[in-house]
């Protein structure tokens, strides 16, 4: 099963030698998005999903409103695994967190093998509201509807939505005010994935991840929208197969994802 972090009972490595793949959800999402992902991964990859304060299993904690504090929390969760191969996967804004986390790990001498931005805004760009502009509750609800990943009954339930608001506001404040620092570039390989029907993040933004690394860069344009890995089991299986192939890749080999043609 996927190990959800932080977990005091989680061993640093159930499969010594396997690559630890840390999965980071996007704004407003819980780590539960990644439940079951280990079913489509080989024994050479061990999946971990990080639950941010205020979300899912940590709803009783205050959500982070400061990016550095959130990244310090992430570093604490990942450090016990620093002696084994590491890879980071982030969906949507989770990809920006993966990028910033990888930078910090590299600076600490714990290099990351690979970063996988999925349906992700470019690390060097930004989207959303202007800094300091607080969206109303209805604007947040509308934004979640446009993203398409939150079930309508959740958005329509006033009591439930009210419970989610603190974490939602904290998440979208982080994503809206994030700025890439000039000169921050990774050394590891980066493989990005873009949904062909994604109306949230344009194809050009995902391709821009190539400027965020000195290492090898690959980008795949695949069927589906912004939440393609979570919409269909087959899409998830194809994604994780390609990730496993990348992690096991030898010079001269090509991953096997059946890419969708690029827009002209």
C-alpha positions as CSV (number, residue, x, y, z in Angstrom):
1,X,0.0,0.0,0.0
2,X,1.0,3.6,-0.4
3,X,2.5,5.0,2.8
4,X,1.0,8.3,3.9
5,X,3.4,10.8,5.5
6,X,4.1,11.9,8.1
7,X,3.5,8.6,9.8
8,X,5.5,7.7,13.0
9,X,5.1,4.0,12.3
10,X,6.2,4.1,8.7
11,X,9.6,2.4,8.2
12,X,12.2,4.4,6.2
13,X,12.3,1.6,3.7
14,X,10.2,-1.5,3.4
15,X,12.1,-2.5,0.3
16,X,15.8,-1.5,0.7
17,X,17.3,-0.4,-2.6
18,X,13.9,0.5,-4.2
19,X,13.5,4.1,-5.3
20,X,11.3,6.1,-2.9
21,X,8.7,8.0,-5.0
22,X,7.2,10.9,-3.0
23,X,3.9,12.1,-4.3
24,X,2.6,15.6,-3.6
25,X,-1.0,16.7,-4.3
26,X,-2.0,20.0,-5.7
27,X,-3.8,22.9,-4.0
28,X,-6.9,21.9,-2.2
29,X,-6.2,18.2,-2.5
30,X,-5.5,15.4,-0.1
31,X,-2.8,12.8,-0.3
32,X,-5.6,10.3,-0.6
33,X,-5.5,11.1,-4.3
34,X,-2.6,8.7,-4.5
35,X,-4.3,5.8,-2.8
36,X,-3.8,2.5,-4.7
37,X,-1.0,3.9,-6.9
38,X,1.4,1.2,-5.6
39,X,-0.7,-1.4,-7.4
40,X,0.7,-0.1,-10.7
41,X,4.3,0.2,-9.7
42,X,7.0,-2.4,-9.8
43,X,8.8,-3.7,-6.7
44,X,11.7,-1.4,-7.6
45,X,9.6,1.7,-6.7
46,X,8.1,2.4,-3.3
47,X,5.4,5.0,-3.2
48,X,4.9,7.6,-0.4
49,X,2.3,10.4,-0.3
50,X,2.7,13.5,1.8
51,X,-0.4,14.8,3.6
52,X,-0.2,18.6,4.2
53,X,-1.5,20.0,7.5
54,X,-5.2,20.9,7.3
55,X,-5.9,18.2,4.7
56,X,-7.2,14.6,4.8
57,X,-5.6,12.7,7.7
58,X,-4.3,16.0,9.2
59,X,-7.5,18.1,9.2
60,X,-7.0,18.8,12.9
61,X,-3.8,20.8,12.2
62,X,-3.5,24.4,11.0
63,X,-2.7,24.6,7.2
64,X,0.6,26.1,6.2
65,X,0.4,29.7,5.0
66,X,4.2,30.1,4.6
67,X,6.0,28.2,1.8
68,X,9.2,27.8,3.7
69,X,7.4,26.3,6.7
70,X,5.7,23.8,4.4
71,X,8.9,22.9,2.7
72,X,10.6,22.4,6.1
73,X,7.7,20.0,7.0
74,X,8.4,18.2,3.7
75,X,12.1,18.0,4.3
76,X,11.5,16.4,7.7
77,X,9.3,13.7,6.1
78,X,11.9,12.9,3.3
79,X,15.2,13.1,5.3
80,X,14.8,9.6,6.8
81,X,14.9,8.3,3.2
82,X,17.9,10.3,2.0
83,X,20.2,7.3,1.9
84,X,18.2,5.6,-0.9
85,X,17.3,6.7,-4.4
86,X,14.7,9.5,-4.4
87,X,12.1,10.7,-6.9
88,X,9.5,13.3,-6.5
89,X,6.1,13.5,-8.3
90,X,3.8,16.5,-8.0
91,X,0.4,17.1,-9.4
92,X,-0.5,20.7,-10.4
93,X,0.9,23.0,-7.6
94,X,2.3,19.9,-6.0
95,X,4.9,20.0,-8.9
96,X,6.1,23.3,-7.7
97,X,6.5,21.9,-4.2
98,X,8.4,18.9,-5.7
99,X,10.7,21.4,-7.6
100,X,11.4,23.4,-4.5
101,X,11.9,20.3,-2.3
102,X,14.4,18.9,-4.9
103,X,16.4,22.1,-4.8
104,X,16.7,21.9,-1.0
105,X,17.6,18.2,-1.1
106,X,20.3,18.8,-3.7
107,X,21.8,21.6,-1.5
108,X,21.9,19.2,1.4
109,X,23.8,16.7,-0.6
110,X,20.8,14.3,-1.0
111,X,20.4,14.4,-4.8
112,X,17.1,13.5,-6.4
113,X,17.1,11.0,-9.3
114,X,14.1,12.4,-11.0
115,X,11.3,15.0,-10.7
116,X,7.9,14.3,-12.4
117,X,5.6,17.4,-12.8
118,X,2.1,16.1,-13.7
119,X,-0.5,18.5,-15.2
120,X,1.7,21.2,-13.7
121,X,2.0,24.9,-14.1
122,X,5.6,25.9,-15.0
123,X,7.9,26.3,-12.0
124,X,9.2,29.5,-13.5
125,X,5.7,31.0,-13.9
126,X,2.6,31.8,-11.9
127,X,-1.1,31.8,-12.2
128,X,-4.1,32.9,-10.2
129,X,-5.1,36.0,-8.3
130,X,-2.9,39.0,-7.8
131,X,-0.9,39.0,-4.6
132,X,-2.9,40.3,-1.7
133,X,-6.2,39.9,-3.4
134,X,-8.4,37.7,-1.2
135,X,-10.9,35.7,-3.2
136,X,-14.4,35.4,-1.8
137,X,-15.9,32.0,-0.8
138,X,-17.9,31.9,-4.1
139,X,-14.8,32.7,-6.1
140,X,-12.9,29.8,-4.5
141,X,-15.9,27.5,-5.1
142,X,-16.0,28.6,-8.8
143,X,-12.2,28.1,-9.1
144,X,-12.5,24.5,-7.8
145,X,-15.4,23.8,-10.2
146,X,-13.2,25.0,-13.1
147,X,-10.4,22.8,-12.0
148,X,-12.7,19.8,-12.2
149,X,-11.2,17.7,-9.5
150,X,-13.7,18.2,-6.6
151,X,-17.0,16.3,-6.6
152,X,-20.0,18.6,-7.1
153,X,-21.7,17.3,-3.9
154,X,-18.7,18.5,-1.9
155,X,-18.9,22.0,-3.4
156,X,-22.7,22.1,-3.0
157,X,-22.6,21.1,0.7
158,X,-22.4,24.4,2.6
159,X,-21.3,22.8,5.9
160,X,-18.6,20.6,4.3
161,X,-17.3,23.4,2.1
162,X,-17.1,25.7,5.2
163,X,-14.9,23.0,6.9
164,X,-12.6,22.9,3.8
165,X,-12.2,26.7,3.5
166,X,-9.2,27.3,5.8
167,X,-7.1,24.8,3.9
168,X,-8.3,26.0,0.5
169,X,-7.5,29.6,1.3
170,X,-4.0,28.6,2.6
171,X,-3.3,26.5,-0.5
172,X,-4.4,29.0,-3.1
173,X,-2.6,31.8,-1.3
174,X,0.6,29.8,-1.6
175,X,0.1,28.9,-5.3
176,X,-1.0,32.5,-6.2
177,X,2.0,34.2,-4.6
178,X,4.7,31.7,-5.5
179,X,7.6,33.2,-7.4
180,X,10.4,31.2,-9.0
181,X,13.8,32.6,-8.0
182,X,16.1,33.4,-11.0
183,X,19.0,31.0,-11.1
184,X,17.2,28.1,-9.2
185,X,17.8,25.2,-11.5
186,X,17.9,21.5,-10.8
187,X,20.6,19.0,-11.7
188,X,18.4,16.0,-11.9
189,X,16.3,14.6,-14.8
190,X,12.8,16.0,-15.2
191,X,9.9,14.3,-17.0
192,X,6.7,16.4,-17.3
193,X,3.2,15.2,-18.3
194,X,0.5,17.4,-19.9
195,X,-3.1,16.4,-20.4
196,X,-4.1,17.1,-24.1
197,X,-7.5,18.4,-22.9
198,X,-6.2,20.3,-19.9
199,X,-7.9,23.7,-19.8
200,X,-6.1,24.8,-16.6
201,X,-2.5,24.5,-17.6
202,X,-1.5,25.2,-21.2
203,X,0.9,22.9,-23.1
204,X,3.5,25.7,-23.3
205,X,3.6,26.0,-19.5
206,X,4.3,22.3,-19.1
207,X,7.0,22.4,-21.7
208,X,8.6,25.3,-19.9
209,X,9.8,22.9,-17.2
210,X,12.7,22.2,-19.5
211,X,14.2,25.5,-18.4
212,X,14.1,24.3,-14.7
213,X,16.9,21.7,-15.0
214,X,20.4,21.2,-16.3
215,X,19.6,17.5,-16.5
216,X,17.7,15.5,-19.1
217,X,14.2,16.8,-19.9
218,X,11.3,14.9,-21.4
219,X,7.7,15.9,-21.8
220,X,4.7,13.8,-22.7
221,X,1.4,15.1,-24.0
222,X,-1.2,12.5,-23.1
223,X,-5.0,11.9,-23.3
224,X,-7.2,13.5,-20.7
225,X,-7.6,16.7,-18.7
226,X,-6.0,18.3,-15.7
227,X,-6.8,15.3,-13.5
228,X,-6.1,12.6,-16.0
229,X,-4.1,10.3,-13.6
230,X,-7.1,10.2,-11.3
231,X,-9.9,9.9,-13.8
232,X,-9.2,6.5,-15.2
233,X,-7.2,3.5,-13.9
234,X,-5.7,3.0,-17.4
235,X,-4.3,6.5,-17.5
236,X,-2.8,6.1,-14.0
237,X,-1.3,2.7,-15.1
238,X,0.2,4.3,-18.2
239,X,1.6,7.2,-16.2
240,X,3.2,5.0,-13.6
241,X,4.6,2.6,-16.2
242,X,6.3,5.4,-17.9
243,X,7.7,6.7,-14.5
244,X,9.0,3.3,-13.7
245,X,10.6,3.1,-17.1
246,X,12.2,6.5,-16.6
247,X,13.6,5.4,-13.3
248,X,15.0,2.3,-14.8
249,X,16.0,3.9,-18.0
250,X,19.3,3.1,-19.7
251,X,21.1,5.4,-22.2
252,X,19.5,5.1,-25.6
253,X,16.2,3.7,-24.5
254,X,12.9,5.5,-25.0
255,X,9.9,5.3,-22.6
256,X,6.8,3.7,-24.0
257,X,4.0,6.2,-23.3
258,X,1.8,6.5,-26.5
259,X,2.0,10.3,-26.7
260,X,-0.8,12.5,-28.1
261,X,0.4,14.6,-31.1
262,X,1.5,18.1,-30.1
263,X,-0.8,21.0,-31.1
264,X,0.3,22.7,-34.3
